[in-house]
Each structure stands twice: as C-alpha cells, then as structure tokens.
Amino acid sequence: MLLIYLIIIILFIVLLSWTWNNVKIFETTAQKIFYVIVGLIILTIVTLIIFNISKGSVDYPNIEIMKQIRRIALLIFIPINGFLSMPHFASIFKEMGTGTNDQKTKKKTIILAIVIIISIIIEITYLKDFQNGIIKIINSK
C-alpha cells in the first residue's frame, strides 16, 4: 500500500509541476495558485462523478470497502485526469491571453474537448473493472 501512495505522490508532483510551468500567462503567483487550486477542485468533482457513474453496477460487500476503493481511485485518477486537462487548458489560456491565432486556439479547444470526452467514456469502463478487480482480490483473501 505504501508503494501505491508513493506513486500517487509522484503523480501529483508531476501534475503540479507541469501545470505550474504552463501557467506563465498569469502575472502573479496568487493567480497561478488560484488556477491550480480551482483546477484540482474541478478535477476532484469530475473524477468523483465518473467514479459514481462507474460504481452503479459494482456490488460492494460493505460500505467500508467502497469508501477505501473510492479514496484510492480518486487519488490515482485525479492526477491522471489532470494530465489530460490542466496543462493543456493553461496553454490555451496563454494563447487566448496573447490573442494569437484565434482559429488555432478554437481548434485546440475542440480537440481537447473531444479527447476529454473519449477519455471519460474509457475511464468509466476502466473504473468499473478496477473496482471489480479489487473486490475479487479482497474476496479471495
């Protein structure tokens, strides 16, 4: 379990570093911190919604196991979802702020939206399998 938490910490460090590097458009550190915090809050909400959709057909032995699986799944998938969105949105904000090539920015935004929608669909299926796999491991012990 310690290895899983170490991997989670590394994922968050990489996400925060990558995002911080892409928020150069914001002039003050407070604006950068605000972007990162709001982004993480939005990611948490979206990931929780995805988890709740995926758990619909999963039979949990008890509520405690569901809470543990939800905690681990959220901690793993928040940074993964962040890799797909936060740095890229920061890059798009940077382009919008400079006013360079609006068509290119619109195209990037549409492509990013399509990628996010496809990844959400895949993630719902994967999270269902993830939860069922953990329950099978727990039941086999």
URGI-V47123 format. One record per backbone hydrogen bond with DSSP energy under -0.5 kcal/mol. NH is the residue of the N-H (numbers start at 1). CO is the residue of the C=O. Records with the same first field share a line. If there is no record, write none. Layout:
BEGIN
NH->CO ; CO
END
This chain:
BEGIN
5->1
6->2
7->3
8->4
9->5
10->6
11->7
12->8
13->9
14->10
15->11
16->12
17->13
18->14
19->15
20->16
21->17
22->18 ; 19
23->19 ; 20
26->23
32->28
33->29
34->30
35->31
36->32
37->33
38->34
39->35
40->36
41->37
42->38
43->39
44->40
45->41
46->42
47->43
48->44
49->45
50->46
51->47
52->48
53->49
54->50
55->51
56->53
57->54
58->55
60->58
66->62
67->63
68->64
69->65
70->66
71->67
72->68
73->69
74->70
75->71
76->72
77->73
78->74
79->75
80->76
81->77
82->78
83->79
84->80
85->81 ; 82
86->82
87->82
89->85
90->86
91->87
92->88
93->89
94->90
95->91
96->92
97->93
98->94
99->95
100->95
105->101
106->102
107->103
108->104
109->105
110->106
111->107
112->108
113->109
114->110
115->111
116->112
117->113
118->114
119->115
120->116
121->117
122->118
123->119
124->120
125->121
126->122
127->123
128->124
129->125
130->126
131->127
132->128
133->129
134->130
135->131
136->132
137->133
138->134
139->135
140->136
141->137 ; 138
END
